[in-house]
Amino acid sequence: MDHVINGVSKFQKEVFPAKKAEFEKLANGQSPEVLFITCSDSRIDPNLVTQTEPGELFICRNAGNIVPPHSNQTGGMTASIEFAVAALGVSHIVVCGHSDCGAMKGAINPDALTSLPHVREWLGHSRVATEVVKERCGCSELNATDHIALVTEENVIQQLQHLKTHPAVAAKIATGQVKLHGWFYNIETAEVLSYDESIGKFTPIEDAETQSKLVANK
């Protein structure tokens, strides 16, 4: 914990002074362009990966980068998505999964989560992903060694579908004001793949022009 506290001191003394004007503007409000939904995994740093500054990303994190389908029961993710889209006016939503995801290992083997009942229930939102991969692979059981990447990618696709059930998101997609993006981040190599709905595959992100074609709004 000491290095965390020392980090605060370093930020205040060395980093903040150079960005003081920027933080003064941010103190009066925010206008992020992107809602970035990713995993709570400590190895994922959205601002580092995207090289963005404070105020540019509205970040929502949870185990497995999950978006529960919309329902009448209010939850933290539902409220945050509604706020980002309807109040802040974000124009892009990214769902970003990652390599070696512990949540996806749990989704593959839910029987190992008997001592974590809330985690097991939460990962029920990823069941479609595991069932799709089982069907495609023609197997009755999955294992983390062979199937985690496939499940992680499919989970991103399914969470994009869940996003479309949220009224605020659906309305903005219908009018072309919001675009959805599905990403897969490889921790070891720094490679980021983006879901191309036209071919049903994840392909490397090359540049902004290419990425603009890789949206999942249909």
KEMIKE-974437 format. One line per 5 residues: number of its first residue (from 1); their letters; for each residue x, y, z of C-alpha. Coordinates in nm, 2 decimals, padded with zeros to 4 digits. Layout:
% KEMIKE-974437
NUM) A) X Y Z; ...
//
This chain:
% KEMIKE-974437
1) MDHVI) 00.00 00.00 00.00; 00.29 00.23 00.06; 00.37 00.26 -00.31; 00.01 00.36 -00.38; 00.02 00.64 -00.12
6) NGVSK) 00.35 00.75 -00.25; 00.20 00.75 -00.60; -00.06 01.00 -00.49; 00.21 01.23 -00.36; 00.40 01.20 -00.68
11) FQKEV) 00.09 01.28 -00.88; 00.01 01.59 -00.68; 00.37 01.72 -00.69; 00.50 01.61 -01.03; 00.21 01.53 -01.26
16) FPAKK) -00.08 01.76 -01.17; 00.11 02.09 -01.20; 00.18 02.03 -01.57; -00.18 01.95 -01.63; -00.34 02.20 -01.40
21) AEFEK) -00.53 02.39 -01.67; -00.67 02.07 -01.80; -00.79 01.96 -01.46; -00.94 02.31 -01.40; -01.16 02.25 -01.70
26) LANGQ) -01.25 01.90 -01.59; -01.35 02.03 -01.25; -01.66 02.19 -01.41; -01.79 01.89 -01.60; -01.71 01.61 -01.84
31) SPEVL) -01.79 01.53 -02.21; -01.64 01.19 -02.29; -01.67 01.06 -02.64; -01.65 00.69 -02.55; -01.81 00.46 -02.30
36) FITCS) -01.55 00.20 -02.23; -01.68 -00.12 -02.07; -01.40 -00.36 -01.97; -01.30 -00.62 -01.70; -01.21 -00.53 -01.35
41) DSRID) -00.88 -00.73 -01.40; -00.59 -00.53 -01.24; -00.38 -00.59 -01.56; -00.62 -00.38 -01.77; -00.56 00.00 -01.79
46) PNLVT) -00.80 00.15 -02.05; -00.63 00.49 -02.05; -00.29 00.33 -02.10; -00.40 00.10 -02.38; -00.59 00.37 -02.57
51) QTEPG) -00.34 00.65 -02.47; -00.63 00.88 -02.36; -00.63 01.15 -02.11; -00.87 01.21 -01.81; -01.21 01.31 -01.94
56) ELFIC) -01.20 01.12 -02.27; -01.33 00.78 -02.15; -01.63 00.71 -01.93; -01.52 00.37 -01.79; -01.73 00.09 -01.65
61) RNAGN) -01.56 -00.21 -01.51; -01.68 -00.54 -01.37; -01.58 -00.91 -01.37; -01.60 -01.03 -01.73; -01.69 -00.69 -01.89
66) IVPPH) -02.05 -00.80 -01.87; -02.36 -00.59 -01.97; -02.67 -00.75 -01.82; -02.97 -00.73 -02.06; -03.20 -00.45 -01.98
71) SNQTG) -03.47 -00.52 -01.72; -03.69 -00.32 -01.48; -03.45 -00.40 -01.20; -03.20 -00.12 -01.16; -02.83 -00.21 -01.14
76) GMTAS) -02.50 -00.03 -01.14; -02.42 -00.12 -01.50; -02.77 -00.03 -01.63; -02.76 00.31 -01.46; -02.41 00.39 -01.58
81) IEFAV) -02.49 00.30 -01.94; -02.81 00.51 -01.93; -02.62 00.80 -01.78; -02.33 00.78 -02.03; -02.56 00.76 -02.33
86) AALGV) -02.86 00.97 -02.24; -02.69 01.24 -02.02; -02.33 01.26 -02.13; -02.40 01.19 -02.50; -02.12 00.95 -02.57
91) SHIVV) -02.11 00.85 -02.94; -01.91 00.53 -02.91; -01.94 00.23 -02.68; -01.65 -00.02 -02.66; -01.68 -00.36 -02.49
96) CGHSD) -01.33 -00.49 -02.43; -01.25 -00.84 -02.33; -00.89 -00.96 -02.26; -00.66 -01.26 -02.26; -00.63 -01.49 -01.96
101) CGAMK) -00.96 -01.36 -01.82; -01.04 -01.52 -01.48; -01.41 -01.45 -01.52; -01.42 -01.64 -01.85; -01.24 -01.93 -01.68
106) GAINP) -01.52 -01.92 -01.43; -01.79 -01.91 -01.70; -01.63 -02.22 -01.85; -01.62 -02.41 -01.52; -01.90 -02.27 -01.30
111) DALTS) -01.89 -02.58 -01.08; -01.56 -02.44 -00.94; -01.74 -02.13 -00.81; -01.95 -02.29 -00.54; -01.77 -02.09 -00.27
116) LPHVR) -01.84 -01.77 -00.48; -02.22 -01.77 -00.53; -02.25 -01.41 -00.64; -01.97 -01.45 -00.89; -02.13 -01.76 -01.03
121) EWLGH) -02.47 -01.59 -01.06; -02.31 -01.28 -01.23; -02.13 -01.50 -01.48; -02.47 -01.65 -01.58; -02.48 -01.34 -01.82
126) SRVAT) -02.20 -01.52 -02.01; -02.37 -01.85 -02.05; -02.48 -01.78 -02.40; -02.11 -01.74 -02.49; -02.01 -02.08 -02.35
131) EVVKE) -02.31 -02.25 -02.52; -02.23 -02.10 -02.86; -01.87 -02.21 -02.83; -01.98 -02.56 -02.73; -02.21 -02.58 -03.03
136) RCGCS) -01.94 -02.45 -03.27; -01.67 -02.69 -03.14; -01.91 -02.98 -03.13; -01.82 -03.06 -02.77; -02.02 -03.11 -02.45
141) ELNAT) -01.76 -02.96 -02.22; -01.51 -02.67 -02.25; -01.17 -02.62 -02.09; -00.98 -02.31 -02.03; -00.67 -02.43 -02.21
146) DHIAL) -00.84 -02.48 -02.55; -01.14 -02.26 -02.54; -01.08 -01.95 -02.33; -01.00 -01.72 -02.62; -01.31 -01.84 -02.81
151) VTEEN) -01.53 -01.79 -02.51; -01.38 -01.44 -02.43; -01.44 -01.33 -02.79; -01.79 -01.47 -02.80; -01.87 -01.31 -02.46
156) VIQQL) -01.78 -00.97 -02.61; -02.02 -01.03 -02.90; -02.30 -01.13 -02.66; -02.25 -00.83 -02.44; -02.28 -00.61 -02.75
161) QHLKT) -02.62 -00.78 -02.81; -02.72 -00.71 -02.45; -02.63 -00.34 -02.50; -02.89 -00.32 -02.78; -03.16 -00.41 -02.53
166) HPAVA) -03.10 -00.09 -02.33; -03.36 00.17 -02.45; -03.12 00.46 -02.44; -02.86 00.27 -02.65; -03.12 00.13 -02.89
171) AKIAT) -03.26 00.48 -02.96; -02.92 00.63 -03.03; -02.82 00.34 -03.25; -03.14 00.38 -03.45; -03.06 00.74 -03.52
176) GQVKL) -02.69 00.68 -03.59; -02.58 00.87 -03.28; -02.40 00.58 -03.12; -02.18 00.31 -03.26; -02.08 -00.02 -03.09
181) HGWFY) -01.73 -00.17 -03.09; -01.62 -00.51 -02.96; -01.25 -00.55 -02.87; -01.02 -00.82 -02.75; -00.69 -00.71 -02.58
186) NIETA) -00.39 -00.94 -02.55; -00.21 -00.86 -02.24; 00.12 -01.03 -02.34; 00.15 -00.88 -02.69; -00.05 -00.55 -02.66
191) EVLSY) -00.24 -00.66 -02.97; -00.60 -00.53 -02.99; -00.85 -00.71 -03.21; -01.18 -00.55 -03.32; -01.50 -00.75 -03.41
196) DESIG) -01.59 -00.71 -03.77; -01.96 -00.81 -03.79; -01.95 -00.83 -04.17; -01.72 -01.13 -04.16; -01.80 -01.25 -03.80
201) KFTPI) -01.44 -01.23 -03.69; -01.20 -01.03 -03.47; -00.93 -00.86 -03.68; -00.63 -00.64 -03.57; -00.70 -00.27 -03.52
206) EDAET) -00.48 -00.09 -03.77; -00.59 00.27 -03.77; -00.89 00.50 -03.71; -01.01 00.48 -04.07; -01.02 00.10 -04.07
211) QSKLV) -01.17 00.09 -03.72; -01.46 00.31 -03.83; -01.58 00.03 -04.05; -01.58 -00.23 -03.77; -01.90 -00.14 -03.59
216) ANK) -02.16 -00.38 -03.45; -02.48 -00.19 -03.49; -02.68 -00.41 -03.73
//
